[in-house]
Amino acid sequence: MSPEPHVPLTVLQRGTPFADRHIGPRADDLDRMLATIGVGSLDELADRALPATIRDGSGVAASSSLPAPVSEAEMLAELRALAARNTVAVPMIGLGYAGTQTPPVIRRHVLENPAWYTAYTPYQPEISQGRLEALLTFQTTVSDLTGLPVAGASLLDEATAAAEAMTLLRRAGKSTSPRFVVDADTLPQTLEVLRTRAEPLGIELDVADLGAGLPDGEFFGLLVSYPGASGAVTGPAGLIEAAHERGALVAVAADLLALTLLTPPGELGADAAVGTTQRFGVPLGFGGPHAGYLSVQQKLARQLPGRLVGLTRDADGNPALRLALQTREQHIRREKATSNICTAQVLLAVVAACYAVYHGPDGLRAIARRVHRMAAVLAGGLRSGGVEIVHEAFFDTVTARVPGRADAVVTAAHDAGIALRRVSCDVVGIACSELTTIAHLEAVWAAFGVAVGSVDDLDAATADALPEALRRESEYLTHPVFHSHRSETSLMRWLRRLADADLALDRTMIPLGSCTMKLNATAEMEPITWPAFADLHPFVPAADAAGTLEMIADLERWLAELTGYAAVSLQPNAGSQGELSGLLAIAAYHRSRGEAHRDVCLIPASAHGTNAASAVMAGMRVVVVATAPSGDVDLDDLRAKIAEHADRLAALMITYPSTHGVYEEHVRDVCDAVHAAGGQVYVDGANLNALVGLARPGAFGGDVSHLNLHKTFCIPHGGGGPGVGPVAVAEHLAPFLPGRGVVGAVSAAPYGSPGVLPISWAYIRMMGLPGLRRATLTAVAAANYVARRLGEHYPVLYTGPGGYVAHECILDLRRITKETGVTVDDVAKRLADYGLHAPTMSFPVAGTLMVEPTESEDLAELDRFVEAMIGIRGEIDRVAAGEWPVEDNPLRGAPHTAACLADKWDHPYTRELAAYPTGVTPGVHDRKVWPPVRRIDGAHGDRNLVCSCPPVAAYGS
Ligand SMILES: *Cc1c(COP(=O)(O)O)cnc(C)c1O
C-alpha cells in the first residue's frame, strides 16, 4: 500500500466548507443537471443566462471587502465573541418591552424546532392545519383578553399595529375629518411610527393630554393607552363614550398581561385594541421580532388588515381551518389595498399562543398579580423613602420624581445590573415583569438611596394600585385548549401533533416561487436564543449592546457591498416595510429638491401586490405599465407612460429579475429612461437570490432596493414571519433612510427585528463571496433543470434570451385547464398526496404555478418533485382521455386523508392510487405523509365567519 501524498497541515481543511452543506447538489449531480440544461459549467450558465449589461464587469469579487468564509465552528466562535461584548442588564425600562421567561418546552419545541420555523405562510391550508390551529389559539387569546370578538393572526409590532388601527378607523368611520387624536401618554416609538404613516396620507395627528378630556373640534379617531407609557392606569370608558358621541371611532393600546386584571377595552366600548404580545414568552431580542396584535368589534371584521384564520369545513364536511376572507390579504388588491402587510410574525404569535396555553388563565393571572404586587411594593418602598410617585394607579410601571437626580439613579441602578428608564432629568420609570425579584426591588431602592427595613412588613402594609372600578370581572381563555396542556408532557405532545399536520422544509422541498424557501442552517439558528442576544432590551445604553451593534454594522456593510448601494437600514421588519421606507426616501428626496409634486409611481402589471400598496401608503399615485408578450416590461408602454407623466414622475418600481422569473435584457435602458425624466428607480430585491455575487442592483441602475432577509439571507419563514426587509440606497438617498431625521421610524424598535439578524450574519460569514456566488448559480441551475425536465409536460411561460430562466420558472396550466378542466388547484392539492408542497399558485399570472427550487435542494429531491409533476401530468391525460370524469378523479379528489380511504369508496379510481400515486409505493416510499383534512371549502367559512377557537362540539360533529 502506497502512503497517502503529504498535504501540509496548514493546507488540510478542518471539516467541510459550509457552502457544501448549504448547497444541495453534489458535484456529480450538478454535472448531470448542467448536462440536462446543456451547459458545461456554472460559469457558462452565468454567461448564457445573465445579460452582459447587468454583469458587474470585473465582478463583485474584485471590489469586495467581504471576509473570506469560515467554518461553522469558527463562525460560532466569532459570534460568541460579539455576544460576549453585550451586557445584559435586568430589563426594567418598560416602554412596551417586558422581561419574560420563554418556557424551555416552548423554546425548544417551537422556536428552535424546524418543523415550526421552516414552514411557509399557510396558503395551502390542507397541509398547514397545525400552524393554523396555533394561530387560531393566538387569535382567541387576543380576542378573549381584549374583550373584542375578532383578532387577526398577528401584525408586525405594536407601533405598526397602531398605524394600521389608525387607517382602519379612518376608512370604517363616518367622519370626514382628517384628524386623529392620540393620547400624549402613548409609547414614544408608537407616536413616531404614527407620524411617519399619517403624513403621506394627509392624516393630521393631534397628540393631546387626555387628562383634561378630549380636545375641541372634529376628529375621525382616537388612540388611548391603557396603561399609558408612564404606567398610569386610567379608565378610558368616558373618553370612548365622548369620542363616539362626536362621531369618532376609538382604538385602545393595551397590555395583554394587564388585561388579565383590568376590564378589557371591548367591555369599555372600544372599537379596536392594539398592542404587542412580546411579554407572552417572546424574547426581547433587542427589539424584535415580536407579534403585534389588532382586535376589533364584529362590524369591523372585514376591515382588518393582515391575515385572519377562520374555521370552515373540508370536502367531507369535517371542520378545517384556513385563512379567512382572503381579500383581507390586502396587498393582493394592489393600489386599492388599505395595508401593505404581507409577511407578519407567525412564529412569534405561535410562541405567544403557546405561552397562554401553557399557563392558562389562572397562570397568567398569577403572573400578572405577582408583577403588580412587585410594582406596588416597589412604589411603597420608594414612598417610604420620601420619593414622589407620580401616579396613584398603575399596573407594572412606576414613575418616580427625583428632581435633578434621574441620571444618578439610573447610573447607580445600571451599576447594580438593572436597566431603568430615564424619562427626563427629574423622572425615572421602573417597570416590573415576570422576571422581577425582591432582590431587584432592593437594588432599585438602593439606587434611589432608599433604605427599606422589612420587605415583608412593607408588603403587608402596601395596598394594590389598580382602580377598583376597573377590576376585571369577565372570564377569559375558557376554551379547553387553555386548560388541557399544563403538564409539559401534554404540551410537548400537543405541539408535536400540530407540527405533524404541517409540511415544512424538514419534510419536503417547498418550491414556492418568489419566496426562496432555502436552508435555514442550524448553525445560523443557534445564536438567536443565546441570552446575550435574546435578552437585550431595545432601549439599553449603546454600550450594553456593543456586540449586537457591531454585528448590525457588519451586516449593513456586507449587504451594501452585495447590492452595490451606499447605505443600508435594517429597521424595516418585512419586505413591505422596506418598500414603504424606500418610497418615503424617494418622496423626501424629491421634496428636498423642491419637487414635491413628483408623486407618480410606475409599476409593471406583473409586480407583487405590496409594491402598489406601499406606493399608495407613501402618498403616491400608481400608474400601471403593461407587460409585453415576452413577459418583459413593455418598453413602448413604459416610454409612453414616462412621457405622459414626466414632470410628475416620482419613481418606477421594478422587480429584478422580474416576477416572471427572467433576467430582462433591457433593465439598464429602463433605468436610464426613468432617470432621464427625473424619476428614481426602485428595484424590488425580493428576487436577489438570482443576483448575489453576479450583479448588483445599485450598479445597474437602481437608486433604492429592499431585500428580504427571510428569502435570500436564510431567516426562516416561520410559517409567515418573522421577516426583515432592509432598505438599501444610493448615496443621494442615504439622508432619507428611516429614523435618520428626515423620514421617521417605520418600525417600533430602532433596528427592527435584530433578534434574528445573527442568522443572516452567520450565512454571509460562512459562505463568503465565492459561496454566495455558487449558491446563486446553483439556484439558477436548479430552476433551469426543473424547467428543462418539465417543459415537455407543462409549457414554461417565459424564458429569457437563449431560452433560460432565472432562479424560478412559471409552468403554464391555462391551456391544460381549458382543455381538461383540471385546475392549478387540483395539481397543488394532488402534490400533497405525494407529500410535496405546492409551488406558488396563480402569482404573478392566474392559472399558473411558479416553481423556485433554490440551491439548497439536492438532485434527488428535485427529481422527486419532477417525477411527481410528471405523474400528475399522466393523470391529467387520463382525465383528458375521458377515463375519469373531470369532477371525480384523483386530482379533484385530492388531497386524500386516511379517513376518506377507510370510508365507503365509490370513485372510478382505486384507493391505492389515491394514497400512493404513481411512483409512491407503499412500504418502499415510507415518506408517505397523510394530509389531515381534505380539500377545503373556503367560501363556506367566509359566509359563517368563526375566527376564534370554536366550542369543542363544533369539532366533534
Ligand atoms: C415577498 C415579496 C414581497 C413582500 O415581502 P414581505 O417580506 O412579505 O413583506 C415584495 N415583492 C416581492 C417580489 C416578493 O416576492
The ligand as a MOL file (V3000), in Angstrom:
LIG
                    3D

  0  0  0     0  0            999 V3000
M  V30 BEGIN CTAB
M  V30 COUNTS 15 15 0 0 0
M  V30 BEGIN ATOM
M  V30 1 C -42.1150 38.5490 -0.8320 0
M  V30 2 C -42.1960 39.6770 -1.7650 0
M  V30 3 C -42.5220 40.9780 -1.3110 0
M  V30 4 C -43.0340 41.2830 0.0780 0
M  V30 5 O -42.1650 40.9750 1.1050 0
M  V30 6 P -42.6780 40.6900 2.5900 0
M  V30 7 O -41.4320 40.4400 3.3270 0
M  V30 8 O -43.5740 39.5140 2.5370 0
M  V30 9 O -43.3950 41.8900 3.0830 0
M  V30 10 C -42.4400 42.0040 -2.2220 0
M  V30 11 N -42.1100 41.7860 -3.5100 0
M  V30 12 C -41.8340 40.5410 -3.9880 0
M  V30 13 C -41.4900 40.3530 -5.4310 0
M  V30 14 C -41.8870 39.4460 -3.1310 0
M  V30 15 O -41.6280 38.2210 -3.5840 0
M  V30 END ATOM
M  V30 BEGIN BOND
M  V30 1 1 1 2
M  V30 2 1 2 3
M  V30 3 2 2 14
M  V30 4 1 3 4
M  V30 5 2 3 10
M  V30 6 1 4 5
M  V30 7 1 5 6
M  V30 8 2 6 7
M  V30 9 1 6 8
M  V30 10 1 6 9
M  V30 11 1 10 11
M  V30 12 2 11 12
M  V30 13 1 12 13
M  V30 14 1 12 14
M  V30 15 1 14 15
M  V30 END BOND
M  V30 END CTAB
M  END
